[in-house]
Amino acid sequence: MSGSHVRVWVDRYGSYELAGTIEARDVGLSFAYDPSFRGPAISAGMPLQVKPFSSHRTETFFHALAPEGDTQLDFLRLMRANRSEWLPFLQRLGDESSGALVFSLEDDAPGMCEGYDPVGEDYVETLAREPALTTMETLSSTRVSVAGAMRKVGLYRQEKSQPWHRTRGAAPTTHILKVPNEHLFPLETINEAICLTVARLCDIETEEFELVPTETATILAARRFDRPLPEDPILVSGLARPKRVHQEDLCQLGDTPVKYEPSGAHYLSFASRLVRGACANAFGEAMGLLCHVYIDYLLGNCDNHLKNFSVLYDETMRTAQLSPAYDILDTTIYARVASEMGVPLSFNRSIVGVSYEDLVEAIRHAGFPEKLALGEFESVRDDVLRHFPEACDIVASQGFAKEVERLATPMSQGLKARAGFSFTERDRQYLDTRGLGTDRRK
């Protein structure tokens, strides 16, 4: 098969249905559904039709599955490709993009050689010590995992007491292992663990995770919510095979490659409309989105862009709900990280100096009932303030007391200031003023 084509398949838990083909044309990539495919559509923005989709629509949806940040740069070097060449990404995404889609270069359905291979006891230590090399070696021997700014690899582990496994063929992973950049963002994974724990204590559904200490750094292993283990699973290499559950992030759902709000775009309103349109419980899921943005604001998460919000489909791929929260961390404690939020609560997009009037205006513009939404903010604010010390204690008790002690003061001071709408640039408390890196928006 020509290298200018990629087949797109839907994983029906052990069987694969050809959804369509991506082709490289002179004007860019184009996706067309296979004539035999009866749906459901693979995206709310790509309904079933005979005509191929435009390059904009095709690339917006499929590019969202490609890696970002350092992993993207490493991968481009590995493939000897440049930033404008997206087909190599799709050709190598193969078996482990997010959601239920699987890609192949051949006409035959994937899954003929599925399997799991133990990676060895020293793999995680090596990953922490040499993240770029280990990530690329893993990607070369398996497939590219999900997008992200930290270096990440997808692995399989059925139970916590069992060893990690690489996937072979189209076998799904169960976890994403995130390796922090301790030079640019010290204690990044501990920071994320605290924030996710706060959100969970506030009854916000979050991804499940564990911290994996190594001699070099602490890795965060997040269990994939789009890879549940069924009660009566298929066995692959003697291990329970997860299901692939389809999902779309809000960039895919909204047909936009711009994940951070540009001037005048009102992304809270935009995101709310997308969630209402995709989810059966439209109002309830939109309120869940609003509470998620409240959490992001209070905890100082400026990296709450559209790719960090997703909808998760049921097995029929016809009904969706907001996915569990993920990728929440206090970015304000890193001195050179931008202070503009991806989905902001103020007109100027900055997390600095948000006022009560800004909050009211954002709520009104997004179409939420003002009294209800303001009451929800007060409830979330009180819960976050109450549970932050408890979350710190929980993470500290897992063997990270010194790290939590270092983080707690700047995070707590920023939280209290934002809760009272009194946070200014001069109030920012930095974790460390030396050796910190640049804005994560790459």
N, C-alpha and C positions, 0 to 999 in steps of 0.2 A: 504494500500500500504506500502511496506517496506520502512524503513527509509534510505535505501541505494540507493534510487532512487529520482530523482527530474525531474518533467516534465517541459519542456521549451515551452512557448507559444508565439506567435506573436500577439500583440494587433492590430486588424484591425478596430479600433475605434468602440468599442462596441461589436464586436464579436472577438472570439479568435480561432486561428488556431494552432494546435499542431505541433511544429517544430521538437521536438525530446525529447530524454531522456538522462539525466546524470546519470551514474551508478558509484558506488564506487566498484572498483576492487582491487585485491591484489597489483597491480602495480600503483594504483592511480585512479583518476577520468577519465571517458571516456564518450564522447558525441557521440551519433549516431542520425542521422535524422530519423524521422518517415517515414515508407514506403509511407504513403499517402501525405507527404509534397512535394509540387512542387516548393517551393521557392518564392522569391529569397532567397539565402543563408543568414544566419544571420551574417556572417562575410566574408570579402574578403579573409581571411586566412582559411576559413572553407567552401570550395565549396561543392555543393550537391554531395554526394556519398553514396553508400550503406555501405561501411566499416566504423566502428567506428573510431573516431579520437584518436590519441595517448594521453596519460596523459599530456604530455608537452603542446600540442596544446590546449587541453581542459582546463587545469588549467590556462594557460596564458590568455586565453580569459575571462573565467568566474571569475577568481580571481580578475581581474581588476574592477569588479563590487562590490567587498566586501569593507567594510570600512577599513580605515587605522588609524594610529596614536592612540590617546587616545580613540577614539570611538571603534577601533578594540579591544584594551585591555579590555575596559569595557564590550564589547560584548562577548569576550571570557570568562570572569568571569561569565557573565550572563548565558551562554550556558554550562559552565563547560567543555570547550574544550581547546585544546592547539593550538599553532600556525600552526601545521602541519595538523590539522583537518579542511578541507575547506567545507565539505558537510554541516555542521551546518550553515555556512554563506549562502550558496546557498538555503538551506531550508527556511531560514528566510528572504532572499532578497525579496521573494514573489512578491509583487506588485509594488515596487518602486525602482528598479535599474535604471540606466541611459539607455536611448534609448527606444526601443519598446518592449522589452522582459519582460514577466511575468512568474513567477515560481510558481509551486504548488507541493504539496505532494500527491495530489489525481489525479485520472484519469479524473474527471469531469473538464470541462473548468472553469477558474476563472470568477469572475464578477457577481456571483449570488446574492451577498449581498453588492453591492457597495453602498457607502453612504458617507456623510460628516457630522461631528459632531463639533459644536463650542467648542473651548477649554477653553473659559472663558477669561475675561479681564486681569486676573493676570498671565496668562500663560507665556507671554514673559518676564515679570519681574522675575518670578520663574526660567525660563530658564537661564537668565543672572546670577542670584544669585547662582543657584545650577545646573550648566550645566550637570555634569556627571549624577546625579540622574534623572533630568528631561529628558535627552536624553534617558537613559535606560528605564524609564517608558514609554516614547513615543514608543520606539522600541518594548517594550514588548506588548503594546496594539495594535500596527499597524505592520509596517514592517521596516526593515533597509532601510535607505536612501542611498545616494551616498557616494563614498569614499571621504576622505579628512583628513587633519591634524588637523584642528580646529574641535571642536565638532559641529556637524551639525544635523539638523532635517528637514524633509520635511513636509510642511504644505500647505494648500490650502487657497487662497484668490482671489476672482474674481476681486474685485476693492479695491483700497487703503482705501476707507472709510468703507469697510466691515470688519467683524471680521475674525480672523484666524480660520481654521477648521482642525481637524484631518481627515485623510482618513479612510474609512472602506471598507474591502474587497479589490477589485482591482481598486478602484477609484484613479485616478492620482492626484498628488500634482501639485502646480503651482510654489512654491518657495522653496528655500533652505535657512534656517536661520543659519548663521554662528556665533558662540559665541567665542569671542576672549579669549585668555589666557593672561590677563593683567599682570600677574606676570612675565611670560617668555617673552612676546612680547607686551610691552605697546603700546596702540593706534593702534593695528594691523588693525582693520577694518577701521579706519580713514585713515590710510596709504593706504590701498587697494582702498578706495573710491577716494582718490586723484589720484592714478595711473590709475585707470579705467577711470576717468574723463579726464585725460591727453590724454590717448589713443583715447577716443571718439572724443575729440576736434581735434585730428590729423587724423580724418576720418578712424580710425580703428574700425570696428564693434565690440562692446563689449556686454556682458550680461547686461541686465537692472538690476538696483539695487536701493535700498534705505537704508538709515541708520535709525535704530530704537533705539532711546536713552532709556535707563532704568536707574534706580538709581545705578545699579552696574556696567554696561558696556554698550557699544554701539554695538548692533547687526547689522550685514549686512544681509539684506534680498535680495537675488538674484532671479530674476524671471527666471525660467527654459526655456532655448531656445529650449529644446526638448519636451516642453509641451505647444504648442500654443493653443489658444482658437479659434475654427472655427467660421465662420460667422453664421452658422446655427447649433448650438451645440445640442447634446443630453443633457437633463437635468437629473441630479442626485441630489436627496434631494432638488430639486428646483433650483439648481445651474448649471451653464454651465460646462460640462465635457471637460477637455482639451484632445487633441490628444497626443498620444505617437508617437514621431518621432525618428527613429532609429539613433544611432550614434556609432562611435568607437573612442576610443582614440588611439594614435599612438603606445602605447605598444600593444594593441590588434591587430591593423592593421599590426604591424611589427613582431608579434609573439615573443615578448621578455618581460620577467618580469623585466628587468633592465631598470628602468626609467631614471636614471642619466647616462650620458655618461661615460663608462669605458675607460681606456687608449687605444688610437688608433682606437676608434670606429667611429669617425667623425659623430656625431649625426645630425649636420646640413645637411650634405649630405644624411644621412639615412632618416631623416624626409622629406626632399625634394623629394626623390624618392618615399616614401610612398604616399605623397600627390599627386604627379604627376600621380601615378598609380591608385589612387582611384577616382580622380575628373575629370569631363568632361572637364572643363576649366583648363587643367593641368598646363600650364605655369602661368596663372593668379593667380591660387590658391597657387602655389609654391612661387610666388613673395609676395603674402599676408603673407605666413608663414615667409619669410625672413624679411619682415617689422615688423612682430610680434616679432621676435628675436631681431631686432634692438631696438624696444621699451623696451624689457626686459633688454637689455644691458644698455641702457641709463638711465632707471629708477632704475637700481640696483637690478633687480629681478633674483637672483640666483636659485630660485625655479621653473625655467621654464623647468621642466622635461617633458618626453614624454606623461605622463598622463594628462598634462595640455595643450595639443594640441589635438583637435578632428576633425573628419570629420562628417558632418551631412548629412544624406541621405534624398532624397525626399520621397514622399508617396509610390513610387513603390519599394523603397529600392534598386534601381539599379544605381542611379546617386547621387554623393556626392559633397559637397563643404566644404571648411574649416568652422568650426563652429565659432561663435562669440568668442572673446577673454575673458578669465576668469582667476581668481586667479593670478592677477598681483599685486605685492607689492614690495617696496624697502626693501630687506632683509639685505642690507649692513649696515644699521643703527643699527642693533642688533649685539652686540659685539661678541657673541659666535656662530653666524651662519656661516657656511662654506662659503668661497668665490668662490667655484667652481660652475659654471653654469651647469644646467642640459643639455641644448643645447648651447654649448659655441661658442665663436668666436676666441678662441686661442687654440694652441696645448696643453698647460698645463691646460686648462679648467677654469683657474681662471679669474674672472672679473677684478682682480687687474693687472694693467700693460698691458692691451690689446693695441697693437700698430696698426698703419695704415697698416703696412705690414701683421700683423695677419689677419686683416679684408680682405685684398686682397687675401691672401692664402685661407681663409675660403670660400670666394665667388668662387674662381676658383675650389676648390676641390668639391664644391657642384654643379658645372655645370651651374652657372648663368652667363649671359653675363656681363663681368667685368665692362664695362663703364656704362651700365644701372643700375647694382646693386650698384655701388659706387655713382652714381647720386641719387639713391633712398635713400641711407644712408644719404647723405647730406640734402636731403629734409626732411626726418624724423627727423634728428637731429635738424634742424632749427625749425621745427614745435614743437618739444618737448620743446626746450628752450623757445620758444615764448609762448606756452600755459601753461607751468607749473604754473606761477603766477596766471593765470586766473582760472585754476583748483583749486588752493588753495582758491581763493576768492569764488568760487562756493560752495565748501564744507564748508568753514567758514560761509557763509551766511545761511546755514541750521541749525545754532545753535551750531557750533563746532569751533568757532573762537580761543578759548584758545588751543584746541588740535592741530589745524592746525598751530598755531604760534609755538608750541613746535616742530612740525615735519618739518616745512618748511626749516629751516636753514640747518640741516644735509642733508636733501634730496636734496636741491638745490645745496649745495657745491659738493656733490658726482656727481650729474648730470652734472654740468659744467666741472668737472675734466674728467669724462668719455667722454664727448663730444669732448674734446680736446686731448684725448688719453694721459692724464697726471696723471691719477689716480694711486696712490700707496697705499700700506697698511698703511703707515703713514698719508695718506690723509683722511683715513676713519673718518667720523664724526658720533659718536654714539649718539643715542637718550638718552641713560642712561647707565652708566657704572656699576650700582649697581643692583644686583638681577636679572640679565638677565640669561636666561636659556641656554640650550644646542642646538646643531644643530637640526633642525626640521626633518632631514632625519631619520625617524624611520620606 
